[in-house]
Amino acid sequence: MTVVDIQMFTSLVRFDVVYHTLFKCNWKRAFDYRQLWSLVRRIYCLPGVADTVRVDDIATHYYKSLPDLNPRGIVPCGPDILAILRGARRLLDSAQHSESTMRNLARGLGIW
């Protein structure tokens, strides 16, 4: 993993929530690109990262601060990308197995 991967995470975690709808980048969602979303899940599961991702704050900031694109200031409720990311994190945190079992579980989730 490189610094560029971490920098890309900040855009990818915002993409489905903000860029897809507000900026009309809606050909596909980041979630639809398996390799990209795998990177997002992998970085999200790193220690301390989940505590810094505040999707509600991200959505509110973008949708409320750009009146030319969203004149009524409506902030959509979804998509709930955190439910998917938390699910991957919960599975890793709750597993009480050997390192090889954890690695296989992470591979199955697409985060290893």
PLY file of the C-alpha trace (Angstrom):
ply
format ascii 1.0
element vertex 112
property float x
property float y
property float z
element edge 111
property int vertex1
property int vertex2
end_header
0.00 0.00 0.00
1.30 3.44 -0.94
0.61 7.04 0.03
-1.32 7.40 -3.22
-3.65 4.57 -2.14
-4.41 6.42 1.09
-4.96 9.69 -0.79
-7.29 7.96 -3.25
-9.28 6.53 -0.31
-10.47 10.01 0.66
-12.01 10.52 -2.80
-13.38 7.00 -3.14
-15.11 7.06 0.23
-16.91 10.25 -0.90
-17.67 9.11 -4.43
-20.93 7.16 -4.00
-22.24 9.56 -1.37
-21.44 12.86 -3.09
-19.73 12.77 -6.47
-22.06 10.17 -8.02
-25.19 12.30 -7.48
-24.21 15.89 -6.82
-21.50 16.15 -9.47
-23.38 13.88 -11.91
-20.52 11.36 -12.10
-23.15 8.69 -12.30
-22.12 6.25 -14.97
-21.18 3.78 -12.23
-20.63 3.93 -8.48
-17.22 3.27 -6.91
-18.89 0.27 -5.28
-19.43 -1.19 -8.78
-15.68 -1.36 -9.39
-14.60 -4.43 -7.44
-10.89 -3.60 -7.22
-11.46 0.02 -6.17
-14.01 -0.93 -3.54
-11.67 -3.63 -2.28
-9.06 -0.92 -1.70
-11.61 1.22 0.16
-12.55 -1.69 2.44
-8.91 -2.59 3.03
-7.94 0.93 4.06
-11.11 1.39 6.13
-10.15 -1.69 8.16
-6.73 -0.28 9.06
-6.45 0.72 12.73
-7.80 4.22 13.38
-9.16 4.87 9.88
-12.81 4.03 10.62
-12.84 6.65 13.38
-12.03 9.37 10.83
-14.75 8.55 8.27
-17.86 10.64 8.92
-20.09 10.14 5.89
-22.93 12.26 7.30
-20.57 15.21 7.74
-19.16 14.71 4.24
-22.62 14.64 2.64
-23.91 17.60 4.64
-20.86 19.70 3.79
-21.01 19.09 0.04
-24.80 19.27 -0.40
-25.20 22.38 1.77
-22.15 24.34 0.58
-22.80 24.24 -3.18
-26.07 26.12 -3.77
-25.49 26.35 -7.52
-25.61 22.55 -7.75
-28.15 21.98 -4.96
-30.23 25.17 -4.55
-32.63 23.68 -1.98
-29.84 22.21 0.15
-31.39 18.74 0.22
-29.05 16.12 1.67
-29.93 12.58 0.54
-30.11 9.77 3.11
-28.08 7.25 1.16
-26.32 5.28 0.03
-25.23 3.77 3.33
-21.66 2.82 2.43
-20.71 2.66 6.09
-22.96 -0.37 6.60
-20.87 -2.25 4.04
-17.58 -1.00 5.44
-18.57 -1.70 9.06
-19.62 -5.22 8.08
-16.14 -5.95 6.75
-14.56 -4.44 9.86
-16.86 -6.36 12.24
-16.01 -9.68 10.61
-12.31 -9.02 10.99
-12.61 -7.79 14.58
-14.79 -10.67 15.79
-12.77 -13.49 14.26
-10.82 -15.38 16.93
-8.70 -17.48 14.59
-5.15 -17.99 13.45
-3.43 -15.51 11.15
-3.93 -17.76 8.12
-7.66 -18.01 8.86
-7.83 -14.22 9.22
-5.99 -13.81 5.93
-8.42 -16.18 4.17
-11.37 -14.31 5.65
-9.91 -10.98 4.52
-9.32 -12.36 1.01
-12.93 -13.50 0.88
-14.00 -9.97 1.75
-11.68 -8.57 -0.90
-9.62 -6.58 1.59
-6.35 -8.52 1.63
0 1
1 2
2 3
3 4
4 5
5 6
6 7
7 8
8 9
9 10
10 11
11 12
12 13
13 14
14 15
15 16
16 17
17 18
18 19
19 20
20 21
21 22
22 23
23 24
24 25
25 26
26 27
27 28
28 29
29 30
30 31
31 32
32 33
33 34
34 35
35 36
36 37
37 38
38 39
39 40
40 41
41 42
42 43
43 44
44 45
45 46
46 47
47 48
48 49
49 50
50 51
51 52
52 53
53 54
54 55
55 56
56 57
57 58
58 59
59 60
60 61
61 62
62 63
63 64
64 65
65 66
66 67
67 68
68 69
69 70
70 71
71 72
72 73
73 74
74 75
75 76
76 77
77 78
78 79
79 80
80 81
81 82
82 83
83 84
84 85
85 86
86 87
87 88
88 89
89 90
90 91
91 92
92 93
93 94
94 95
95 96
96 97
97 98
98 99
99 100
100 101
101 102
102 103
103 104
104 105
105 106
106 107
107 108
108 109
109 110
110 111
